[in-house]
Amino acid sequence: MINDYVPILILSLVAGGFALTNVLVPFVVGPYRPTREKLSPYESGMTEITSPRERFPIKFYVVAMLFLLFDIEAISFYPWAILLRSFKFAGFVEMAIFVAVLAVGYVYVWRKGALDWT
């Protein structure tokens, strides 16, 4: 039984060793010459306009969370659509309730102004 997992263990050890080697070899072999440009964050080849420690408005995070919420909703539609015939009417009702709950959440977010950028 345990012999079935030996190849997976070997593959995991080889992959971990390869990743560790790729991370550690540049520190050992490569020169370390820090300059101001090398230590600054990458700005698409442009010079820095503001401090890299500038705060982002909370709206960006709210929109990101809403995107994740509705992305998960969209992902859940695919298996449901594939298996809709086997679910029959009960599966349709369950998905309708799921969509209704998400629609209520969307209306709530919209009325609270989370999607308003002005």
N, C-alpha and C positions, 0 to 999 in steps of 0.2 A: 504494500500500500504506500509506504513512504518512498519507495523507489520510483513511483510515478511522478513525484515532485522534484526529483533530483535535477532533471534538465531545466526546470523553471528556476530552481535555486542557482544553478550554474549560470544561466543567462542573466539573472538578476545581479549576481556578483560581477560578471564581466561588464555589464552595462554600468553598474555603479563605479567599478574601477576605471572604466573608460571616461566617465564623466568627471570623476575626481582627478584623474590624470590631466584632462583638458583644462581644469581649473587651476591646478597647482603648478604645472610646468611653466606657464608664462611668468609666474612670480619668481621662480627659481632661475630661469634662463634669461628673461628679458631685463633690460636696464630700467632703472627707476629714476626718471628725470622729470619731476613735476614742474609744470609752468602754470601761469595764471589761466592760459587758454585751455590747457588740458584738464584743469580742475574745475572749470566752469561747466555748467550743464549745457548740453547740445541744444542749440536754438535754430536748427535747420540752416546752418551756415550764416545766419544773420548775427549781427552784434546785439548784445543784450540791451533792451530798452528799459526794463525795470528790474528790480531785485527778483531773484528766483524764488524768494520766500514770500512772494505776494499771495495773499489769500484769495481763494475763489469764492464767489457767492454761493450760498447754500442751494440755490436753484439748480445748479449743475448736478448736485448729488440727488436732489429730488427727482429730476428728470432721469437720471441714471437708474434710480430705483424703480421708477415707473416703467422704464424700458425693460428692465429685468422681469418685472411682474407680467407685462403683456407679452414678452418673449416666451416666458414659461407657459403662458396661456396658449400661444400659437403652437408651441411644441406639443402640447397635450391634444391639440386638434388632430394631428396626423394619425396617431394610432386609433383614435376614436373613429376617424373617417374610414380607415381600413377595415375595422371590425364592426362597422355600423349594422350590417345585415345580421350578424350573429347576436348583437345586443338587443335587437328588436326595439319595441316601444320603450321599455324601461331604460335602456341606454340612452335613447333620445331625450327622455325626460331628465335623466341625471345630468346630461351635458347642457340641456337648456337651463337647469337650475344653476350650474356652474357658470355659464355665460351671463345669466341674470345677476348673480352675485358680483361678478367682475364689472358688469355694466353699471351697477349701483356704485361700486367703488370708483369707477371712471367719472361718473357724474358728480360724486362727492369731491373728487380731486379737482375737477373742472370748476365747480362752484366755489371752492376754497381759493381758487386763483393760482394753483400750483403750475398751471400751464400758461399763465399770462406773463409775458416778458416785459411789459411796459411799466 
